[in-house]
Amino acid sequence: MYQLAIVDDNEAWCFALALQLEQQGYAVSTFTDVSTFLRRVAQFDVVLVDFSMPTPRYQRRMDGPEVIYQVKQQVDNPPLLVLVSSFFTLDLLKDAASICPEADAVFSKQIETAKLLNQIQQLLSRRTPRNRQQNGSNAAASSTQAEILIQA
């Protein structure tokens, strides 16, 4: 079974998204505490990260770009889908994509569930579930420019 992680400071949103993904058969862990997530990051097949988490200036936790940077430092070819709050414009989605070029996709939180599931499935089709990998080997994911998905 594929292991997905959701990292977002909004606990209610984490719960709602996790419920949708679990109904599709994924094992999902949610994290509002970034340090706990970073200790476990290597166990996940896909990580969904909130790009617009509050900056450390307003809280002690890391903001979205810093979490993404830390994931990239700890995991080769991190399987990243970046979430951007729904009130942001297409220009801000593009900015997020340029800041996170290693992300597989950058999308609005208002994306249709079917499109999100399709994006996750596309990413997973290039990977072996972590609990099926032998000796810690990892199927190399191709490096592609992030796709920007927004609900029109």
C-alpha positions in Angstrom: 0.0 0.0 0.0 1.3 3.4 -0.9 2.1 5.8 2.0 1.0 9.4 1.6 1.8 12.4 3.9 -0.1 15.6 4.2 1.8 18.5 5.8 -0.4 21.5 6.5 -1.0 23.8 9.5 -4.8 23.5 9.0 -5.8 20.4 10.9 -9.4 20.3 9.6 -8.2 20.5 6.0 -5.7 17.7 6.6 -8.5 15.5 8.0 -10.8 16.2 5.1 -8.2 15.5 2.5 -6.9 12.4 4.3 -10.4 11.0 4.5 -10.8 11.4 0.7 -7.5 9.7 0.0 -8.1 6.9 2.5 -11.4 6.2 0.7 -9.3 5.6 -2.4 -7.2 3.0 -0.6 -4.2 5.0 0.4 -2.5 4.9 3.8 -2.4 8.6 4.8 -0.6 10.3 7.7 -1.2 14.0 8.5 1.2 16.4 10.1 0.6 19.8 11.5 3.9 19.5 13.3 6.7 19.9 10.8 9.5 18.5 13.0 7.5 15.2 13.5 7.0 14.9 9.8 10.6 15.5 9.0 11.7 12.7 11.3 9.5 10.3 9.2 9.8 11.8 5.7 11.7 8.9 4.1 8.8 6.5 4.7 6.4 8.2 2.3 5.7 7.6 -1.4 4.1 11.0 -1.9 4.2 14.2 0.2 1.6 16.9 -0.1 2.9 20.1 1.4 1.1 23.4 2.0 3.1 26.0 0.4 1.4 28.8 2.2 1.9 27.7 5.8 2.6 30.8 8.0 6.1 32.0 8.0 8.4 31.4 11.0 8.2 35.1 11.8 4.6 34.5 13.0 5.2 31.1 14.5 8.0 28.8 15.5 7.2 26.2 12.8 8.7 26.3 9.3 6.8 27.8 6.4 6.0 25.8 3.3 9.1 26.6 1.2 11.3 25.8 4.2 9.6 22.4 4.6 10.0 21.7 0.9 13.7 22.6 1.2 14.2 20.3 4.2 12.4 17.4 2.3 14.8 17.9 -0.6 17.8 17.7 1.7 16.6 14.4 3.3 15.2 12.5 0.4 16.5 11.9 -3.2 13.9 12.7 -5.8 11.3 13.7 -3.2 7.7 12.9 -4.4 6.3 16.4 -3.8 2.9 17.8 -4.6 2.6 21.4 -3.4 -0.7 22.8 -2.2 -1.4 26.5 -2.5 -4.3 28.1 -0.6 -7.4 28.5 -2.8 -7.5 32.3 -2.6 -4.2 32.7 -4.5 -4.1 33.7 -8.1 -2.6 31.8 -11.0 0.5 34.1 -10.9 1.1 33.0 -7.3 0.7 29.4 -8.3 3.4 30.0 -11.0 5.6 31.7 -8.4 5.2 28.7 -6.1 6.2 26.4 -9.0 9.3 28.4 -9.7 10.4 28.3 -6.1 9.8 24.6 -6.0 11.0 23.3 -9.3 11.5 19.8 -7.9 7.8 19.5 -7.2 5.9 17.2 -9.4 2.9 19.5 -9.3 1.7 22.8 -7.7 -2.0 23.2 -7.4 -4.8 25.1 -5.7 -6.4 23.4 -2.7 -9.7 23.8 -4.6 -8.6 21.3 -7.3 -11.3 18.7 -8.1 -10.7 15.5 -6.2 -10.6 13.5 -9.5 -7.7 15.7 -10.8 -5.8 15.4 -7.6 -6.2 11.6 -7.5 -5.1 11.4 -11.1 -2.0 13.5 -10.4 -1.2 11.2 -7.4 -1.7 8.1 -9.5 0.5 9.4 -12.2 3.3 10.1 -9.7 2.8 6.7 -8.0 2.9 4.8 -11.4 6.6 5.8 -11.5 7.4 4.5 -8.0 7.5 1.3 -6.0 5.6 1.4 -2.7 8.2 2.0 0.2 7.0 -1.1 2.0 7.8 -3.2 -1.1 11.3 -1.8 -1.8 14.1 -4.1 -1.0 17.4 -3.0 0.7 16.2 0.6 0.6 16.5 1.0 -3.2 14.3 3.5 -4.8 13.0 3.6 -8.4 14.3 6.8 -9.8 11.6 9.3 -10.7 12.2 11.4 -13.7 12.9 15.1 -13.1 10.2 17.2 -14.7 9.0 20.7 -14.4 6.1 21.1 -12.0 2.7 21.0 -13.5 0.4 23.8 -12.3 -3.2 22.7 -11.7 -5.9 25.1 -10.7 -9.6 24.8 -10.5 -11.1 27.0 -13.1 
